[in-house]
Amino acid sequence: MTLEPLPETDLTRHRRLREQGSLDRADLDAILDAGFVCHLGVVVAGRPLVVPTVYGRDGRQLYVHGSVASRSLAGGTPVCVTVTHVDGLVLARSVFEHGVNYRSAMIHGEARKVTDPEEKLEGLRRLTEHAAPGQWPYARLPNRKELAATTLLALSLEEASVKIRTGPPDDGDGPDAELGLWAGTLPLTSAWGTPVPDPQLPPGTPVPGHIARRGGTRHG
């Protein structure tokens, strides 16, 4: 199945480093699936706030989680959500040509506060399963009081900007190539470690398989 490309708008049009831009919706999905922490940018009382929080997605909708006390999660206002993965440093022969290999997405739109109980529960399920697959059916589900204390925002994925930078430095065929200096990339990777049990757990409580299997793997 071929997904239709992301539309270009005034907010998503790539004006700089256009060659790193992508309108491929599959690239957006892959960037979102590779992480679970986003930064939510919103203007509150005339001042910008950027809040780190967890997210999940449902087709063409992003769910963002928070507390009812959070001023940034009131809903009904324009927001910008960003997700970035750093894949390594690009170390060139000159400092000017240094850079970063990365994958990033910026999602623009008006956040909608989820109030329908069924959608809220489903959004929280997707958010939980996105961060920790298998945890939703394993742990106790939220009760009414906990749901009331939780805010969930929904944001359409229809207006998004994607940029990806890969590969070596760009100065290999320039005058600086004659300097005889090393140049290349320094990859950066991250992986889940060995699960650490809560000190309050009764002795012998097993690590559930869906958690144990993640040790040594990367998210997504």
Secondary structure, 3 states (H helix, E strand, C coil): CCCCCCCCCCCCCCCCCHHHEECCHHHHHHHHHCCCEEEEEEEECCEEEEEEEEEEEECCEEEEEEECCCHHHCCCCEEEEEEEEEEEEEECCCHHHCEEEEEEEEEEEECEECCCHHHHHHHHHHHHHHHCCCHHHHCCCCCHHHHHCEEEEEEECCCEEEEEECCCCCCCCCHHHHHCCCCEEEECCCCCCCCCCCCCCCCCCCCCHHHHCCCCCCCC
